[in-house]
Amino acid sequence: MSVLIVIPARYKSSRYPGKPLAELRGASGSAKSLIRRTWEAAQTVSGADRVVVATDDDRIREAAEAFGAEVVMTAEACANGTERCADVLARRPDLRPEIVVNLQGDSPLTPPWFVEALIDAMRAESGLQVATPVLRCDRETLEAFLEDRRAGRVGGTTAVFGARRDALYFSKEVLPYTGRSFAEGETIPVFHHVGLYAYRPAALAAYGRAAAGPLEGLEGLEQLRFLEQGLPIRCVEVEGRGRVFWELNNPVDAPRIEAALARMGLD
């Protein structure tokens, strides 16, 4: 099955304007833009046939083309990355992928095996329409989530799912509520939702035709539109393998990501 990775990137982020062009320093101190680091992460994924950056902003287009990325210009009206992925397929029918991966442009620490796990899940189950990874929180990540909430910041997203691992809900609150701290080595029942999706083209087309529902509007989480429309999302559990995963949601996240790049020796 042919796989297209789309990296949606918009300049007008309400929480962090110009975020895709924000520079992050690697292990040696060299700086690269967020969009470049995400594009370089996509290049390490096995089984992907093509990678494109999807944007509506000429500043991002110019920066991406300068480091060698293929760019598809999309509508300014796209409200989120999933709509932007759908717009890519609508504008470029020549691409014809069987699986589309949405690697959000604020996730440069995404390990390749996260993406590969989604591709494998989609290939293994022909009826699966949407899949997304979840990562069991360690103490450091859970405390970072709770710290963000105490400070009134919107940080990472958590996921809860049923016995078949189909999603029940996603939230920017820390769910499920536990009401206690956890000892070193204790299993933590909170899962970090990784901002990454795999879709069938038909699911993307249906998403583009559907209106945003009230939960999507309240949480500001694009994937809730699928759940509100009754389309299941498979949660695929992945392992960090010692890698720290963190998205650039707010300016305060930049030092966290730079520290992770330094620890992993990534330039």
C-alpha positions in Angstrom: 0.0 0.0 0.0 1.4 3.4 -1.0 2.0 5.8 1.9 2.0 9.6 1.8 3.3 11.5 4.8 1.7 15.0 5.0 3.2 17.6 7.4 0.6 20.3 7.9 2.1 23.7 8.9 0.4 27.0 9.5 1.9 30.3 10.5 -1.2 31.8 12.3 -1.1 29.6 15.4 -3.2 31.3 18.1 -0.9 30.0 20.9 2.4 30.4 19.1 2.3 32.6 15.9 5.1 31.6 13.4 5.7 28.4 15.2 6.9 26.3 12.2 9.7 28.7 11.6 10.8 28.8 15.3 14.4 27.6 15.6 15.4 24.8 17.9 19.0 24.1 18.9 20.3 20.5 18.6 23.0 18.7 20.5 25.9 20.6 19.0 24.1 24.0 19.3 23.2 24.3 15.7 19.7 25.7 15.1 17.1 24.4 12.7 13.5 25.4 12.2 10.7 23.4 13.7 9.3 22.5 10.2 12.8 21.3 9.1 13.2 19.1 12.1 9.8 17.6 11.6 10.5 17.0 7.9 13.9 15.4 8.8 12.1 13.1 11.2 9.7 12.0 8.4 12.6 11.1 6.2 13.6 8.3 8.7 10.3 6.5 8.4 10.5 3.1 6.7 7.6 2.3 4.3 6.8 5.9 3.4 6.8 6.6 -0.3 6.5 10.4 -0.3 6.7 13.3 2.1 5.0 16.7 1.5 4.7 19.9 3.6 1.2 21.3 3.4 0.8 25.0 4.1 -1.1 28.2 3.1 1.8 30.5 3.9 4.5 31.6 1.5 7.0 32.1 4.3 6.7 28.5 5.3 6.7 27.4 1.6 10.0 29.3 0.9 11.7 27.9 4.1 10.6 24.3 3.3 11.6 24.5 -0.3 15.0 25.9 0.7 15.9 22.7 2.6 14.5 20.5 -0.1 11.0 19.7 0.9 8.1 19.2 -1.6 5.3 21.7 -0.8 1.6 21.6 -1.5 -0.2 24.9 -1.1 -3.5 24.4 0.6 -6.5 26.6 1.5 -6.2 29.2 4.2 -9.6 28.2 5.4 -8.3 24.8 6.6 -9.1 24.7 10.3 -6.7 22.0 11.3 -4.2 19.5 10.1 -6.7 16.8 9.1 -8.6 19.3 6.9 -5.3 20.3 5.4 -4.5 16.7 4.6 -7.9 16.3 3.0 -7.2 19.5 1.0 -3.9 18.0 -0.3 -5.7 15.0 -1.8 -8.4 17.3 -3.3 -5.8 19.5 -4.9 -3.4 16.7 -6.0 -5.4 13.8 -7.3 -2.2 12.5 -9.0 -0.8 11.5 -5.6 -3.4 8.6 -5.1 -2.0 7.2 -1.8 -3.7 4.2 -0.1 -2.7 5.5 3.4 -2.2 9.1 4.4 -0.1 9.9 7.5 -0.6 13.3 9.2 2.7 14.1 10.9 1.9 17.4 12.6 4.5 20.1 12.1 5.1 20.7 15.8 6.3 17.2 16.6 10.0 17.0 15.7 10.7 14.3 18.4 8.4 11.8 16.8 10.3 8.5 16.5 10.0 6.7 13.2 8.6 3.6 14.9 5.6 5.5 16.0 4.7 6.2 12.4 5.7 2.7 11.3 3.3 1.2 13.9 0.4 3.1 12.4 1.3 2.0 8.9 1.6 -1.6 10.0 -1.8 -1.4 11.8 -3.5 0.0 8.7 -2.0 -2.6 6.4 -2.9 -5.4 8.8 -6.6 -4.5 9.0 -8.3 -3.4 5.8 -11.4 -2.0 7.5 -9.4 0.3 9.7 -10.2 3.9 8.7 -8.2 6.0 11.2 -5.4 5.1 13.6 -3.4 7.2 16.1 -0.6 6.3 18.6 -0.8 6.5 22.3 2.2 6.3 24.7 1.9 5.3 28.3 3.0 8.2 30.5 6.1 8.0 32.6 6.4 10.1 35.8 8.2 12.9 34.1 5.6 13.3 31.3 2.7 13.0 33.7 4.2 15.7 36.0 4.7 17.9 33.0 1.1 17.5 32.0 -0.1 18.3 35.6 2.3 21.3 35.8 0.8 22.7 32.6 -2.7 22.4 33.9 -1.8 24.0 37.3 -0.3 26.9 35.4 -3.4 27.2 33.2 -1.5 26.2 30.0 -2.9 23.9 27.3 -0.2 21.2 27.1 -0.3 17.6 25.8 -3.4 15.6 25.1 -4.5 12.4 26.8 -6.5 9.5 25.4 -8.8 6.9 26.9 -9.9 3.8 25.0 -11.9 0.6 25.3 -11.0 -3.1 25.3 -10.7 -3.2 21.5 -8.4 -0.1 21.8 -10.9 2.1 19.9 -10.9 5.6 21.4 -13.5 6.6 23.9 -12.3 10.2 24.2 -9.4 12.6 23.9 -8.8 15.6 26.1 -6.4 18.3 27.0 -7.3 17.6 30.6 -5.3 14.7 32.2 -7.6 11.7 31.9 -8.4 9.4 33.5 -8.4 11.2 36.9 -6.2 9.3 39.3 -6.1 11.6 42.4 -2.6 10.4 43.5 1.0 10.3 42.6 2.9 7.3 41.4 6.0 5.6 42.6 9.1 5.0 40.5 8.4 1.9 38.3 4.7 1.9 39.0 2.4 1.5 36.0 0.7 4.8 35.2 -2.8 4.4 33.7 -2.6 7.7 31.7 -1.8 7.7 28.0 -0.3 10.5 26.1 -1.9 11.0 22.7 0.7 11.5 20.1 -0.4 14.1 17.5 0.0 11.7 14.6 -2.7 10.0 12.5 -3.0 7.5 9.6 -6.2 7.6 7.5 -7.8 6.0 4.5 -8.5 8.6 1.8 -12.2 7.9 2.1 -12.1 8.8 5.8 -10.3 12.0 5.0 -12.9 12.9 2.4 -15.7 12.3 4.9 -14.0 14.4 7.5 -13.7 17.3 5.1 -17.5 17.2 4.4 -18.5 17.0 8.0 -19.0 20.1 10.2 -17.1 20.4 13.5 -19.1 19.2 16.5 -19.4 20.8 19.9 -16.7 18.6 21.6 -14.2 19.4 18.9 -15.0 23.1 19.4 -14.7 22.9 23.2 -11.5 20.9 23.3 -9.9 22.2 20.2 -9.0 18.6 19.2 -9.5 17.8 15.5 -9.8 14.0 16.0 -13.0 14.4 18.0 -14.8 15.1 14.8 -14.4 11.5 13.8 -15.8 10.3 17.1 -18.7 12.7 17.0 -19.5 11.4 13.5 -19.4 7.8 14.8 -16.2 6.8 13.0 -13.9 4.8 15.3 -10.2 5.7 15.8 -7.9 2.9 16.7 -5.4 3.7 19.4 -2.1 1.9 18.7 0.1 1.7 21.8 3.7 2.5 21.1 6.8 2.5 23.3 9.2 5.4 23.9 12.3 3.1 24.0 14.0 5.8 26.1 13.1 8.6 23.8 11.3 11.7 25.3 8.3 12.8 23.2 7.0 16.3 23.5 5.3 18.6 21.0 5.9 22.4 20.7 2.6 23.6 21.9 3.7 26.8 23.7 7.0 28.8 23.8 7.8 27.2 27.1 8.1 23.8 25.3 11.1 24.9 23.3 13.6 24.4 26.1 12.1 21.0 26.8 12.6 19.9 23.2 16.1 21.3 23.0 17.0 19.5 26.2 15.6 16.2 24.7 17.6 16.8 21.5 20.7 17.3 23.6 20.1 14.1 25.7 19.6 12.0 22.5 22.6 13.5 20.8 20.4 14.7 17.9 21.7 17.7 15.9 
